[in-house]
Amino acid sequence: MAKAGFDKEEFIEALNLIEKEKGIDKEVIFEAIEASLISACKKNFGTSQNVKVEINRETGDVAVYAQKEVVEHPEDTALQISLEDAQAIDGKYKIGDIYNQVITPKNFGRISAQTAKQVVVQKFREAERDILYNQYITKEKDIVTGIVQRHEKKNIVVQLGRIDSLLLPNEQIAGEEYNFGDRIKVYVLEVKQTPKGPQIFVSRTHPELVKRLFEQEVPEVHDGTVEIKSIAREAGSRSKIAVYSKNKNVDAVGACVGQNGNRVNVIVGELNGEKIDIITWSEDPKEFIAAALSPSKVIAVKLNAAEQSARIVVPDHQLSLAIGREGQNARLSAKLTGWRIDIKSETQAAQTGFLDDAECENTDAQAVTAKNTCENTDENTQENTQADNTSND
């Protein structure tokens, strides 16, 4: 038996403590130590033998063996043993078996201790990195709560439990302040394994952050009764979400808004005042587009399915409302519905033949009923405003 130069009882207690406090499986530590001792034998004693090291998991006793193959006539006695010699030790040996010869190199305990420690420390770090990575990879594409730690140039370091994450400039909400100790909810974009450990990138601007917040705050969304069909977001300013209820007895919009707006207000507060429009999703694109343009009312919708575009007519006094400040309402509606949207007032539509004489009914609600669905558009029509459909990143 090789003496490892340490108190074995204390050693086992230390491993138990490491397993408990660091969350590292004790078996990983034993295997790391055994590997390090093999390395120490070969490096410090120049042995060409196949060395095997075993540590008793209960007592901490260390055994060092030279492994030799049982053969009829050995050619290399460092690696082989004759069948006759092996059977003289134990009659059970046969050709091809491995005989473990106990060896105790001089000064093994003292010389190997330093090498073992270095390798074990490295294994500890690797094991901790793997544990952290496995812990946080499950949170990728999900929402977590973090604590702002510091600014690194334009990046914000956000602590997520045992590890820090990076909030890059393009993932920060414009005008939002991040002060030390602030608790913020972030969306985990990516978890990468690197030689220095897991690297986590988070976002405050991603549209999925809004979806996850509704899943946390609205039980009907969490359990799937209410489905969020699409989201369009301009972070820090306004979001639009389209919701659908799988249960006819559950009002999708009402569930998301909550009594006296309590549910949506919690989310608005988390996003520092970002406005949120909640509309009812419809498989009828006319109804969906009309609802998306809320709070403006819509008089008529004309679709061009081939171009995935829609011409919208709104009351004269609501044209600016439909378009929104700097075109935001129309732009978000286009993102939400997946249709290019062109909006004109009643007067403009009448003067330019905007709908090509399509017969459309007036509507008091934000849904639209058209008598005729016109599939062709007038390419020479002058456009007042148009929002191109862009995909949510």
Backbone torsions as a table, in degrees:
resi	resn	phi	psi	omega
1	MET	NA	134.8	179.8
2	ALA	-90.7	135.8	178.3
3	LYS	-86.2	123.1	-174.8
4	ALA	-87.9	-4.3	175.3
5	GLY	78.4	27.7	176.4
6	PHE	-146.9	159.4	177.8
7	ASP	-71.6	114.6	-172.3
8	LYS	-66.3	-38.9	179.4
9	GLU	-65.0	-42.1	178.5
10	GLU	-66.1	-35.9	179.2
11	PHE	-61.6	-48.0	-180.0
12	ILE	-63.2	-41.2	178.3
13	GLU	-62.2	-39.4	179.6
14	ALA	-64.4	-41.4	178.4
15	LEU	-63.9	-40.2	177.6
16	ASN	-62.3	-38.8	179.3
17	LEU	-67.6	-42.2	178.6
18	ILE	-62.2	-42.1	179.8
19	GLU	-61.9	-39.8	-178.3
20	LYS	-72.7	-45.9	-173.7
21	GLU	-83.9	-36.1	-176.6
22	LYS	-94.1	-15.8	-178.6
23	GLY	74.1	20.2	-179.7
24	ILE	-97.1	128.1	179.8
25	ASP	-58.1	129.7	-178.2
26	LYS	-58.7	-33.6	-179.9
27	GLU	-63.2	-35.8	176.7
28	VAL	-61.1	-39.9	-179.5
29	ILE	-68.5	-44.4	178.1
30	PHE	-58.2	-46.0	-178.9
31	GLU	-64.0	-37.1	178.8
32	ALA	-65.3	-41.9	179.9
33	ILE	-66.1	-43.4	178.4
34	GLU	-60.8	-42.5	178.7
35	ALA	-64.5	-38.6	-178.9
36	SER	-68.5	-35.9	179.6
37	LEU	-70.3	-36.7	174.6
38	ILE	-61.2	-45.6	178.5
39	SER	-60.6	-41.0	-179.4
40	ALA	-65.1	-41.3	178.6
41	CYS	-58.7	-50.2	-175.8
42	LYS	-69.1	-34.3	-178.0
43	LYS	-77.2	-46.2	-172.0
44	ASN	-88.1	-22.1	-176.7
45	PHE	-115.0	0.4	173.7
46	GLY	58.1	28.4	-177.2
47	THR	-77.6	141.0	175.3
48	SER	-98.7	3.6	-179.6
49	GLN	-75.1	157.3	171.1
50	ASN	-81.0	107.9	-174.2
51	VAL	-95.8	139.1	174.9
52	LYS	-128.3	133.9	178.7
53	VAL	-121.0	132.2	177.6
54	GLU	-126.3	135.2	175.4
55	ILE	-113.3	125.7	176.8
56	ASN	-66.3	120.9	-174.2
57	ARG	-66.5	-20.2	-177.3
58	GLU	-96.3	-42.3	-173.5
59	THR	-101.6	-21.5	-176.8
60	GLY	85.5	2.2	177.7
61	ASP	-63.0	138.5	-179.0
62	VAL	-110.4	127.8	176.7
63	ALA	-118.9	132.8	178.9
64	VAL	-114.5	128.4	-177.0
65	TYR	-124.1	146.6	165.7
66	ALA	-99.0	117.5	-177.0
67	GLN	-87.4	127.6	-178.5
68	LYS	-129.1	138.4	179.2
69	GLU	-84.1	136.5	178.4
70	VAL	-80.4	119.3	-179.0
71	VAL	-132.9	169.0	179.4
72	GLU	-71.7	-49.4	-179.7
73	HIS	-131.1	104.4	-177.4
74	PRO	-63.6	137.5	173.8
75	GLU	-103.4	-26.9	178.2
76	ASP	-134.1	104.9	-175.2
77	THR	-69.1	-14.3	176.3
78	ALA	-74.5	-25.0	-175.6
79	LEU	-116.8	-11.7	-174.6
80	GLN	-134.4	158.0	175.1
81	ILE	-138.4	144.2	-178.4
82	SER	-71.8	153.9	178.9
83	LEU	-61.6	-37.6	-179.3
84	GLU	-62.0	-46.0	-179.6
85	ASP	-67.0	-39.5	-179.2
86	ALA	-64.5	-42.1	-178.4
87	GLN	-73.0	-22.3	175.0
88	ALA	-67.8	-28.1	177.3
89	ILE	-81.9	-45.0	179.7
90	ASP	-153.2	122.7	-175.0
91	GLY	-66.3	-9.0	-177.2
92	LYS	-77.3	-16.2	-175.0
93	TYR	-68.8	144.7	175.6
94	LYS	-139.4	170.2	-178.0
95	ILE	-56.2	132.2	178.1
96	GLY	96.9	-15.1	177.6
97	ASP	-70.8	163.9	176.3
98	ILE	-109.2	124.8	177.6
99	TYR	-99.9	125.7	179.1
100	ASN	-97.0	107.7	179.7
101	GLN	-94.7	121.4	-179.8
102	VAL	-68.6	129.4	177.9
103	ILE	-129.8	148.8	177.6
104	THR	-133.0	90.6	179.7
105	PRO	-61.4	146.7	178.2
106	LYS	-64.3	141.0	178.6
107	ASN	59.0	20.5	-176.2
108	PHE	-58.9	-47.1	-177.1
109	GLY	-60.6	-45.2	-176.9
110	ARG	-71.4	-46.0	-175.3
111	ILE	-70.3	-39.4	-174.9
112	SER	-78.0	-19.0	-174.1
113	ALA	-59.0	-45.3	-177.7
114	GLN	-65.4	-45.3	179.2
115	THR	-63.2	-43.0	179.7
116	ALA	-59.7	-43.4	-178.6
117	LYS	-61.0	-44.0	-178.6
118	GLN	-62.3	-46.0	-178.2
119	VAL	-67.5	-40.5	-179.7
120	VAL	-63.5	-42.8	178.2
121	VAL	-59.4	-42.1	178.5
122	GLN	-63.3	-41.1	178.2
123	LYS	-65.0	-37.0	176.5
124	PHE	-59.1	-46.4	-178.2
125	ARG	-63.5	-42.7	179.2
126	GLU	-63.2	-43.1	179.9
127	ALA	-63.1	-41.6	178.7
128	GLU	-64.6	-40.0	177.8
129	ARG	-62.3	-42.6	179.5
130	ASP	-65.1	-41.2	179.3
131	ILE	-62.0	-45.6	179.0
132	LEU	-62.7	-44.3	-179.1
133	TYR	-61.2	-47.9	-179.4
134	ASN	-64.1	-30.5	179.0
135	GLN	-70.6	-40.1	-173.1
136	TYR	-96.1	-18.6	177.5
137	ILE	-64.2	-27.5	177.8
138	THR	-71.8	-15.4	-179.7
139	LYS	-95.2	-2.2	178.6
140	GLU	-61.8	137.7	-176.8
141	LYS	68.2	23.9	178.0
142	ASP	-129.0	177.4	-177.8
143	ILE	-108.3	139.1	178.7
144	VAL	-137.3	161.3	175.5
145	THR	-100.9	130.5	-179.9
146	GLY	-126.7	169.1	178.5
147	ILE	-119.6	125.1	179.5
148	VAL	-64.2	128.3	-178.3
149	GLN	-104.7	-51.1	-175.4
150	ARG	-167.1	169.5	174.6
151	HIS	-101.5	133.0	172.4
152	GLU	-121.5	96.9	-170.5
153	LYS	57.7	-117.8	-179.0
154	LYS	-96.6	-3.3	179.5
155	ASN	-86.6	152.8	174.9
156	ILE	-113.2	128.1	177.5
157	VAL	-92.4	121.6	-177.9
158	VAL	-117.7	122.6	-179.0
159	GLN	-80.5	129.1	176.9
160	LEU	-118.8	84.0	-179.7
161	GLY	68.6	-111.6	-175.1
162	ARG	-91.6	3.9	-175.2
163	ILE	-144.6	152.6	177.7
164	ASP	-95.2	148.3	175.7
165	SER	-122.0	165.2	-178.6
166	LEU	-112.8	129.5	172.7
167	LEU	-106.8	100.8	-175.7
168	LEU	-74.5	160.2	-176.3
169	PRO	-54.2	-41.9	-177.6
170	ASN	-74.2	-6.4	177.3
171	GLU	-106.3	4.8	178.3
172	GLN	-95.8	144.6	177.7
173	ILE	-77.2	127.3	-178.9
174	ALA	-56.9	129.2	177.6
175	GLY	85.8	-9.1	180.0
176	GLU	-81.0	133.8	-179.6
177	GLU	-96.0	140.5	179.3
178	TYR	-122.6	102.8	-176.7
179	ASN	-105.5	152.2	-179.5
180	PHE	-53.7	130.0	178.6
181	GLY	90.1	-9.5	178.7
182	ASP	-64.1	134.6	174.1
183	ARG	-95.2	122.0	-178.1
184	ILE	-133.2	151.2	174.7
185	LYS	-94.3	134.3	-178.2
186	VAL	-132.2	156.7	177.2
187	TYR	-99.0	127.7	-177.8
188	VAL	-81.8	109.1	-178.3
189	LEU	-76.6	-48.2	-172.2
190	GLU	-155.4	142.6	173.2
191	VAL	-122.1	117.0	-176.9
192	LYS	-114.3	139.9	174.5
193	GLN	-90.9	126.6	179.9
194	THR	-129.1	165.0	177.9
195	PRO	-57.8	-24.4	179.3
196	LYS	-93.8	3.2	-179.5
197	GLY	115.8	178.0	-178.6
198	PRO	-62.5	140.4	174.0
199	GLN	-118.4	125.7	-173.7
200	ILE	-117.4	131.2	177.4
201	PHE	-112.9	132.1	-176.9
202	VAL	-124.7	167.0	-176.4
203	SER	-140.0	146.6	169.7
204	ARG	-109.9	-5.0	-173.8
205	THR	-107.8	-12.8	-174.2
206	HIS	-65.5	137.1	178.7
207	PRO	-57.9	-31.2	-179.3
208	GLU	-65.8	-21.1	176.0
209	LEU	-60.3	-42.2	179.2
210	VAL	-63.6	-43.4	179.7
211	LYS	-61.3	-45.0	-179.6
212	ARG	-65.0	-35.1	178.1
213	LEU	-64.7	-40.1	177.0
214	PHE	-67.3	-35.8	177.5
215	GLU	-64.0	-35.2	178.2
216	GLN	-73.4	-36.7	-170.3
217	GLU	-94.1	-25.4	-174.0
218	VAL	-114.6	109.6	-178.4
219	PRO	-56.7	-36.9	-178.5
220	GLU	-66.4	-30.6	175.7
221	VAL	-76.3	-41.5	-179.5
222	HIS	-60.7	-40.6	-177.1
223	ASP	-89.3	-0.2	174.8
224	GLY	90.7	-1.8	178.0
225	THR	-62.7	-42.5	176.0
226	VAL	-108.6	128.3	-177.8
227	GLU	-109.2	133.2	173.4
228	ILE	-86.8	108.3	-173.3
229	LYS	-78.8	-38.5	179.6
230	SER	-158.8	157.2	-179.7
231	ILE	-136.6	137.8	171.3
232	ALA	-127.2	131.1	-173.0
233	ARG	-140.6	137.2	165.2
234	GLU	-119.9	95.3	-167.9
235	ALA	-53.4	133.7	179.0
236	GLY	88.5	-13.9	-177.9
237	SER	-117.0	-65.5	-175.2
238	ARG	-155.7	145.8	172.5
239	SER	-129.7	149.8	171.5
240	LYS	-124.7	133.1	175.9
241	ILE	-127.5	140.4	177.9
242	ALA	-106.2	125.9	-175.3
243	VAL	-122.4	153.8	-177.8
244	TYR	-141.2	137.3	179.4
245	SER	-101.4	130.7	177.0
246	LYS	-84.0	-8.4	178.8
247	ASN	-116.3	118.0	-175.8
248	LYS	-62.6	-17.9	179.6
249	ASN	-89.1	-0.9	-179.9
250	VAL	-113.3	123.7	177.2
251	ASP	-82.4	113.4	-174.8
252	ALA	-61.9	-47.0	-178.8
253	VAL	-65.8	-45.0	-179.7
254	GLY	-61.6	-38.5	179.1
255	ALA	-63.7	-39.6	-178.4
256	CYS	-74.4	-34.1	179.7
257	VAL	-74.1	-43.8	-178.9
258	GLY	82.4	166.0	-179.9
259	GLN	-63.0	125.4	-178.3
260	ASN	56.1	25.9	176.7
261	GLY	74.7	16.0	-173.2
262	ASN	-64.6	-35.6	-177.8
263	ARG	-72.2	-51.3	-178.3
264	VAL	-66.5	-30.0	-179.5
265	ASN	-66.9	-32.3	176.3
266	VAL	-62.8	-42.0	-179.4
267	ILE	-69.5	-42.0	176.9
268	VAL	-59.7	-40.2	178.1
269	GLY	-64.0	-41.4	178.8
270	GLU	-63.4	-30.0	-179.7
271	LEU	-97.9	18.5	175.4
272	ASN	55.8	45.4	172.1
273	GLY	92.2	5.2	178.4
274	GLU	-61.4	127.3	-178.8
275	LYS	-72.3	143.4	-179.4
276	ILE	-131.0	120.4	174.7
277	ASP	-98.6	126.8	179.4
278	ILE	-112.8	120.3	-177.5
279	ILE	-126.3	159.4	-179.9
280	THR	-83.7	126.1	176.9
281	TRP	-74.9	145.0	176.7
282	SER	-138.1	143.4	176.7
283	GLU	-74.8	-14.8	173.6
284	ASP	-81.4	112.7	-176.1
285	PRO	-60.0	-30.7	179.0
286	LYS	-64.6	-47.7	-179.9
287	GLU	-65.0	-40.6	-178.4
288	PHE	-64.2	-46.5	-179.3
289	ILE	-64.3	-42.7	179.9
290	ALA	-61.9	-42.2	179.0
291	ALA	-67.2	-36.9	-178.5
292	ALA	-62.4	-28.9	-178.5
293	LEU	-79.6	2.3	174.3
294	SER	-50.2	140.7	14.6
295	PRO	-89.4	4.8	178.5
296	SER	-75.7	146.3	172.6
297	LYS	-85.9	152.9	-177.6
298	VAL	-120.9	133.2	179.8
299	ILE	-90.9	-43.8	-176.3
300	ALA	-151.2	151.1	176.3
301	VAL	-132.3	131.7	176.2
302	LYS	-123.9	127.2	-174.6
303	LEU	-104.0	148.0	168.0
304	ASN	-123.2	94.2	-173.9
305	ALA	-63.5	-34.3	-177.7
306	ALA	-62.6	-37.6	-178.2
307	GLU	-99.9	0.5	-177.1
308	GLN	51.9	46.6	-178.9
309	SER	-127.2	157.9	-178.6
310	ALA	-138.0	138.1	172.9
311	ARG	-103.9	129.0	-173.7
312	ILE	-118.9	137.7	174.3
313	VAL	-116.9	129.8	179.9
314	VAL	-126.8	161.3	177.3
315	PRO	-57.5	148.6	-177.5
316	ASP	-52.9	-43.1	-174.5
317	HIS	-77.5	-4.8	-179.4
318	GLN	-114.4	11.0	-179.5
319	LEU	-60.2	-48.0	-179.6
320	SER	-63.6	-36.4	179.2
321	LEU	-66.0	-40.6	-179.4
322	ALA	-66.5	-40.5	-179.9
323	ILE	-73.8	-40.5	179.8
324	GLY	84.3	165.9	179.4
325	ARG	-62.6	124.2	-178.9
326	GLU	55.6	29.4	176.6
327	GLY	77.5	13.3	-172.8
328	GLN	-63.9	-44.5	-176.3
329	ASN	-63.5	-43.4	178.5
330	ALA	-67.2	-39.4	-178.7
331	ARG	-64.5	-46.1	179.0
332	LEU	-66.4	-36.7	178.9
333	SER	-64.0	-38.3	178.2
334	ALA	-65.3	-43.2	177.9
335	LYS	-63.4	-41.2	-176.0
336	LEU	-65.9	-42.6	-173.0
337	THR	-92.0	-23.6	-175.9
338	GLY	83.1	12.3	178.7
339	TRP	-114.2	140.7	169.2
340	ARG	-71.2	136.5	-172.1
341	ILE	-123.4	130.1	176.8
342	ASP	-122.7	123.5	-172.6
343	ILE	-117.4	136.3	171.7
344	LYS	-138.1	158.7	175.8
345	SER	-80.1	168.7	178.8
346	GLU	-56.8	-46.4	-177.3
347	THR	-63.5	-46.0	179.4
348	GLN	-61.7	-42.6	-179.2
349	ALA	-62.7	-41.1	-179.7
350	ALA	-67.4	-37.5	-176.7
351	GLN	-74.1	-29.2	-174.6
352	THR	-106.3	-1.3	-175.3
353	GLY	63.2	39.5	-172.1
354	PHE	-56.2	-37.3	-177.5
355	LEU	-99.8	9.7	179.6
356	ASP	53.5	41.7	176.8
357	ASP	64.2	21.5	175.2
358	ALA	-67.6	140.1	-179.6
359	GLU	-87.8	114.4	-178.9
360	CYS	-126.8	140.5	-179.6
361	GLU	-84.8	147.5	170.6
362	ASN	-71.8	152.6	178.8
363	THR	-139.6	139.1	178.8
364	ASP	-84.4	-22.7	179.9
365	ALA	-94.5	-172.9	-179.7
366	GLN	-93.6	4.7	173.6
367	ALA	-94.0	157.2	-174.6
368	VAL	-124.8	137.1	172.6
369	THR	-119.4	119.9	-179.0
370	ALA	-112.6	135.2	180.0
371	LYS	-70.8	-38.6	-179.6
372	ASN	-124.2	132.5	174.0
373	THR	-93.9	114.9	-176.9
374	CYS	-97.3	125.8	-175.8
375	GLU	-96.8	-17.0	-178.8
376	ASN	-100.7	147.2	178.6
377	THR	-119.1	156.5	176.9
378	ASP	-86.6	109.3	-174.7
379	GLU	-66.7	-19.0	-177.4
380	ASN	-92.8	3.0	-179.4
381	THR	-64.6	132.5	176.1
382	GLN	-76.3	131.6	-177.3
383	GLU	-99.0	136.9	176.1
384	ASN	-84.6	-42.5	175.9
385	THR	-157.6	148.6	-179.1
386	GLN	-145.9	133.8	178.8
387	ALA	-111.5	120.9	178.2
388	ASP	-77.8	137.7	177.7
389	ASN	-72.1	126.4	174.8
390	THR	-125.9	151.5	-178.4
391	SER	-81.8	149.6	175.2
392	ASN	-73.0	131.3	176.4
393	ASP	-83.6	NA	NA
